[in-house]
């Protein structure tokens, strides 16, 4: 028996505020002269003193309505959804212990546990929806991941041009 199962994959995070792509930080750190010109775009648009984490303060989630989202998934016929809970940039949409990371939507703006909010909305309003998360263990520029093959990705996080 063939069965079509549909779902939604969501990557809602701080990179969708000022920067123009989820791989923005990675591309920005590739340096000047690359085909996509992300380094040049960043320098021309934001100047040499703005670093990737400066965008986090702009992530307010002011239009995030988890009930509206899960209702949309259900109305579209989805049986599940997968929320990116932490991408390769290390910013998590849920709380983590301070000794693990403060780069979270709880410790920083928008000071909300967005993952819990969407899971709670699903439980309350669309309980038939299965829930999942995508969690990226390796982080692009965290020195702890160098030994796992990310050494070529690690850079010192300093403003451009310094």
C-alpha positions as CSV (number, residue, x, y, z in Angstrom):
1,X,0.0,0.0,0.0
2,X,1.4,3.4,-1.0
3,X,0.6,6.2,1.3
4,X,1.5,9.8,0.8
5,X,2.5,11.5,4.1
6,X,2.9,15.2,4.0
7,X,4.4,17.6,6.5
8,X,6.0,20.9,7.1
9,X,9.7,21.7,7.7
10,X,10.3,25.1,9.4
11,X,13.5,27.0,9.7
12,X,12.4,30.1,11.7
13,X,15.3,31.7,13.4
14,X,17.3,34.8,13.9
15,X,19.0,34.6,10.5
16,X,15.8,35.7,8.8
17,X,15.9,39.2,10.2
18,X,18.6,41.4,8.6
19,X,20.7,38.8,6.8
20,X,19.4,37.3,3.6
21,X,20.0,33.6,3.9
22,X,20.3,30.9,6.6
23,X,23.9,30.2,5.4
24,X,24.7,33.9,5.6
25,X,27.3,33.6,8.4
26,X,29.1,30.7,6.7
27,X,29.3,32.6,3.4
28,X,30.2,35.9,5.1
29,X,33.2,34.2,6.7
30,X,34.5,32.8,3.4
31,X,36.0,36.3,2.8
32,X,36.1,38.6,-0.2
33,X,36.1,37.7,-3.8
34,X,33.6,34.8,-3.7
35,X,31.0,34.3,-6.4
36,X,28.0,35.2,-4.1
37,X,29.8,38.3,-2.7
38,X,28.3,37.9,0.7
39,X,31.4,39.4,2.4
40,X,31.2,42.5,0.2
41,X,27.4,42.7,0.7
42,X,27.8,42.7,4.5
43,X,30.6,45.2,4.5
44,X,28.7,47.6,2.1
45,X,25.3,47.2,3.9
46,X,26.3,47.0,7.6
47,X,29.9,48.3,7.7
48,X,33.0,46.7,9.2
49,X,31.8,46.7,12.9
50,X,28.6,44.6,12.6
51,X,29.0,40.9,13.3
52,X,26.5,38.1,12.8
53,X,25.4,38.0,16.4
54,X,24.4,41.7,16.2
55,X,21.4,40.5,14.1
56,X,20.0,38.5,17.1
57,X,18.6,41.6,18.7
58,X,16.4,42.2,15.7
59,X,14.8,38.8,16.0
60,X,11.6,39.7,17.9
61,X,9.2,37.0,16.8
62,X,6.6,39.7,17.0
63,X,4.4,38.1,14.3
64,X,5.0,34.5,15.5
65,X,1.6,33.0,16.3
66,X,2.1,29.3,16.9
67,X,-1.6,28.5,16.9
68,X,-1.9,30.1,13.4
69,X,1.1,28.1,12.2
70,X,-0.2,24.7,13.4
71,X,-3.7,25.5,12.1
72,X,-2.1,26.3,8.7
73,X,-0.2,22.9,8.8
74,X,-3.4,21.0,9.6
75,X,-5.4,22.9,6.9
76,X,-2.8,22.1,4.3
77,X,-3.1,18.4,5.2
78,X,0.1,17.9,7.0
79,X,0.4,15.0,9.4
80,X,3.6,16.3,11.0
81,X,5.9,19.3,11.3
82,X,9.6,19.5,12.0
83,X,11.0,22.7,13.5
84,X,14.7,23.6,13.3
85,X,15.5,23.9,17.0
86,X,19.2,24.8,16.5
87,X,20.9,25.5,13.2
88,X,24.6,25.4,12.5
89,X,25.0,28.9,13.8
90,X,24.4,27.6,17.3
91,X,21.3,29.8,18.1
92,X,18.7,27.6,19.8
93,X,14.9,28.3,19.9
94,X,14.6,26.8,23.3
95,X,16.3,27.2,26.7
96,X,19.7,25.6,27.4
97,X,21.8,25.6,30.6
98,X,24.1,28.6,30.8
99,X,27.1,26.3,30.9
100,X,26.1,24.9,27.5
101,X,25.1,28.2,25.6
102,X,23.5,31.5,26.1
103,X,22.8,31.8,22.4
104,X,19.1,31.0,22.7
105,X,15.8,32.6,22.1
106,X,15.2,32.5,25.9
107,X,18.5,34.1,27.1
108,X,18.6,36.6,24.1
109,X,15.8,38.1,22.1
110,X,13.0,37.5,21.8
111,X,13.2,36.0,25.3
112,X,10.7,33.3,24.5
113,X,10.9,29.5,24.2
114,X,9.6,29.4,20.6
115,X,10.0,25.6,20.3
116,X,7.9,25.0,23.4
117,X,5.3,27.5,22.2
118,X,4.7,25.7,18.9
119,X,4.7,22.3,20.5
120,X,2.2,23.5,23.1
121,X,0.0,25.0,20.3
122,X,0.0,21.7,18.4
123,X,-0.9,19.8,21.6
124,X,-3.8,22.1,22.3
125,X,-5.2,23.0,18.9
126,X,-4.0,20.2,16.5
127,X,-3.2,17.2,18.6
128,X,-3.1,14.9,15.6
129,X,0.1,16.6,14.3
130,X,3.3,14.7,15.0
131,X,6.1,16.9,16.1
132,X,9.8,16.7,15.4
133,X,12.9,18.8,15.6
134,X,16.0,19.3,13.6
135,X,19.0,19.9,15.9
136,X,22.4,20.6,14.4
137,X,25.0,19.4,16.9
138,X,28.0,20.8,15.0
139,X,28.3,24.5,15.0
140,X,30.2,26.3,12.2
141,X,32.4,28.5,14.3
142,X,32.5,27.0,17.8
143,X,36.0,25.9,18.7
144,X,34.7,22.7,20.5
145,X,33.8,21.2,17.1
146,X,37.2,21.6,15.5
147,X,38.2,18.0,16.3
148,X,35.1,16.7,14.6
149,X,36.0,18.0,11.2
150,X,35.0,21.6,11.5
151,X,38.5,23.0,11.9
152,X,38.4,24.4,8.4
153,X,35.2,26.2,9.4
154,X,36.4,27.7,12.6
155,X,37.3,31.4,12.5
156,X,37.8,34.0,15.1
157,X,34.6,36.0,15.3
158,X,35.7,39.6,14.9
159,X,34.2,42.5,12.9
160,X,35.0,42.5,9.2
161,X,38.2,44.3,8.1
162,X,40.0,44.0,11.5
